[in-house]
Amino acid sequence: MVGPKNWLSQVVAVAKLNLQTILERKGASAAAAFGIAGVVAVLVGVLSIAQGFVRTLAVSGRPDVAVVLRGGSDTEMMSLFGGEAARLIGDSENVARSDHGPLVSPELFVIIDLPKRSTGTDANVPLRGVEPVAFEVHDEIEFVEGRQFVSGHNEIIVGIGAVAQFIGLDLGSKIQVGTDEWTVVGHFRANGGVAESEVWTDASVLQSVYQRGNSYQSIYVKLTSPEAFGKFKVDLSANPRLNVKVLRQSDYYAAQSTIVSNLIHKLGTVIAGLMAVGAVFGALNTMYTAVAARRREIATLRALGFGGAPVVISVLIESLLLAGVGGVIGAAVAYYCFDGLRAATLNWNSLSQVAFAFAVTPGLLVQGIGWALAIGLIGGLFPAVRAARLPIARALQEL
């Protein structure tokens, strides 16, 4: 019986022999490694789209801000309120207040068409009508150039994400909304959140253009604390003059990210899976070639008393090493090519474009390298078993 120490020394000896011959097969080895690198780069690159989209919506939500929609509505597009609703909501003792009164922001949400910089084709861009109190509720808004719009004027301010993705939103530019021209007077950032994909203007002017009267679609409320949400929701639900659906802003945006995130994850997994099949065959071919080239050496070692298990493990080590190298290369390519890359995609809940940055996270890099090692394991397993089962007498006859 071979002892543990001797067994380990056999594994090391055979693995060392295998690794020393990699350069003799550098063409096949490089092809296998780069094939796996391609799988990892595509997988991580596609999933970074979903990660970036989810991150953008996640940073948009705050636990001390509530979104109030009309009862039965899931999105702002489906909701509708009269102006009186904002006053009734502001009466709740759980609403934060400033010198200007309750921090309750009734908002109008419409969609306009603007051409994308990348393609020139029109896309849906959200135009949000707000009152001055909105800048206290959404206190993450920070102007990077220009100024805030003047109430009662056809002026708009634009998030930096929308500026980067759509034509005609540069400072001083004019766009057509309804029958009127509107002037871009400011650009703002919003901590990387979804507001950076939007165009904002005075709610009363937007109501007039779209003949909305004194109506709104959503009401954003700054609470006294995150813990006040439960009591606030109960108060509004118990008010017979209101028919509302109350959500934390963070929960509202998390729900909006689900459809796009799931779609991209499924698409990315399918694409990477198809590529992985090809990479597995590449690894199989490489390792079968490696075993065939060393069959005499392996048979000699077996004749000298080396067991089959050390041979199997040594071949798997080589396969996993090549896969690991390919995985690291693919992860590096994905990180440097995709991380921070800005794009825009459709938010299926609001039917409007959301600008975001691809996010190649450590978790995605680990997932990609995990895929690489799995490919290497599968690609090396069958050649490893074949190496261990080589007929010793027949292989030695080739000496």
Secondary structure, 3 states (H helix, E strand, C coil): CCCHHHHHHHHHHHHHHHHHCHHHHHHHHHHHHHHHHHHHHHHHHHHHHHHHHHHHHHHHCCCCEEEEEECCCCCHHHCCEECHHHHHHHCCCCECEECCEECEEEEEEEEEEEEECCCCCEEEEEEEEECCCHHHHCCCCEEEEECCCCCCCCEEEEEHHHHHHECCCCCCCEEEECCEEEEEEEEEECCCCHHHHCEEEEHHHHHHHCCCCCEECEEEEEECCHHHHHHHHHHHHHCCCCCEEEEEHHHHHHHHHHHHHHHHHHHHHHHHHHHHHHHHHHHHHHHHHHHHHCHHHHHHHHHCCCCHHHHHHHHHHHHHHHHHHHHHHHHHHHHHHHCCCEEEEEECCCCEEEEEECCCCHHHHHHHHHHHHHHHHHHHHHHHHHHHCCCHHHHHCCC
